[in-house]
Amino acid sequence: MNNYPVQFNEGKVKEKDFVSVAQRNNFETSNATTQQDIYEHWDIKISKSYKVDVKGLKKIRRADLNLQEDLHYIYKKCLLILKNQVFCRVFYTPT
């Protein structure tokens, strides 16, 4: 079953949530263009210099039934540089 439309819409909701939290904390925000989202891999720019690719909750394995919030996948700069990928525990969750 293709869940792409559902996941896409959930992702857009999380991007709006991120913008709300950033703006409540007095950060200026701007959205990426479609081209920037696809080719530069970012969704929101905060404070005119920090680009963020917002991610929602994920499963550890595709076959898992439930999403989890204990581990998050973080990467820096380029999706193809494997040495910069790391798993970490959540230290801060915006509310």
Residue, then its C-alpha position, 0 to 999 in steps of 0.5 A: m500500500n502506498n502511504y505517500p500522500v498521507q506521509f506527505n500531508e503529515g510532513k507538511v503539518k510538522e513543518k507548520d508546527f516547527v514554524s509555529v514553535a520557531q516564531r513563538n521563540n522570536f525566530e524569523t522563518s521563511n519557507a524553501t521553494t519547491q526547488q530548494d526542498i527537492y534539490e537542497h533538502w531543506d524546508i524552513k530557513i530560520s534567522k536568515s542563515y539556518k536551513v532545517d529539513v523538518k522530519g516527523l516521527k519514524k519507524i525503526r523498520r518499515a515492517d514496524l506497526n508503530l512510530q517511535e520517538d526515542l531515536h532520531y536520524i540526524y545528518k549534516k550538510c549532504l545526504l551522501i556523506l555517511k560518516n556524518q550520520v548518527f543516531c541519538r536520543v532526544f534531548y529536546t522536544p518542542t511543545 
